[in-house]
Amino acid sequence: MTIKYTEDHEWLKIDGDIATVGITVHAQDALGDVVFVDLPEVGALFAQKETAGVVESVKAAADVYMPVGGEVTEVNETLRADPSLANTDPLGAGWFFKVKLSDASQLDALMDETSYSAFSANA
């Protein structure tokens, strides 16, 4: 399973043509305690970099961007019920949604873990 990262602090775990998307540890650290998430509808189509959701914390609200174009195939209803999972397990149980990739070549422009670590250290 490949993991990629965006400059907007989303992560993607790619498994075939499905990517699971969430926010990074850096993002949840910057936001503070997450109190609400607005997730996209299953079946919704998004272009890369379109706003797909919102995450709200006690400090701020931030858009969650679609890291790759595609169709939402699943949303994390557990996260909707317990938004704190974005803080306690952002790379696991705190995932936001799954998307079927429309153009896998878009993954090439995203960062690997080493590149993202360097990028986020300066963010």
ZIGI-V315029 format. One record per residue. N is the residue number from 0. RES is the residue in one small letter. PHI is phi in whole degrees, 0 to 359 (* if undefined). Layout:
# ZIGI-V315029
N:RES:PHI
N:RES:PHI
This chain:
# ZIGI-V315029
0:m:*
1:t:265
2:i:241
3:k:234
4:y:225
5:t:251
6:e:290
7:d:267
8:h:71
9:e:258
10:w:244
11:l:226
12:k:256
13:i:262
14:d:227
15:g:69
16:d:256
17:i:244
18:a:243
19:t:269
20:v:239
21:g:206
22:i:261
23:t:281
24:v:302
25:h:302
26:a:296
27:q:291
28:d:297
29:a:292
30:l:285
31:g:87
32:d:294
33:v:284
34:v:242
35:f:201
36:v:229
37:d:251
38:l:256
39:p:288
40:e:280
41:v:298
42:g:95
43:a:292
44:l:256
45:f:228
46:a:274
47:q:303
48:k:77
49:e:287
50:t:290
51:a:249
52:g:186
53:v:221
54:v:238
55:e:242
56:s:233
57:v:293
58:k:260
59:a:196
60:a:239
61:a:218
62:d:285
63:v:252
64:y:264
65:m:286
66:p:289
67:v:217
68:g:289
69:g:161
70:e:250
71:v:291
72:t:254
73:e:197
74:v:237
75:n:272
76:e:296
77:t:296
78:l:293
79:r:300
80:a:285
81:d:224
82:p:302
83:s:297
84:l:300
85:a:296
86:n:269
87:t:281
88:d:210
89:p:297
90:l:261
91:g:228
92:a:296
93:g:271
94:w:298
95:f:261
96:f:202
97:k:243
98:v:226
99:k:275
100:l:296
101:s:265
102:d:209
103:a:298
104:s:294
105:q:296
106:l:295
107:d:297
108:a:275
109:l:271
110:m:270
111:d:273
112:e:298
113:t:297
114:s:295
115:y:293
116:s:301
117:a:293
118:f:298
119:s:287
120:a:295
121:n:258
122:a:273
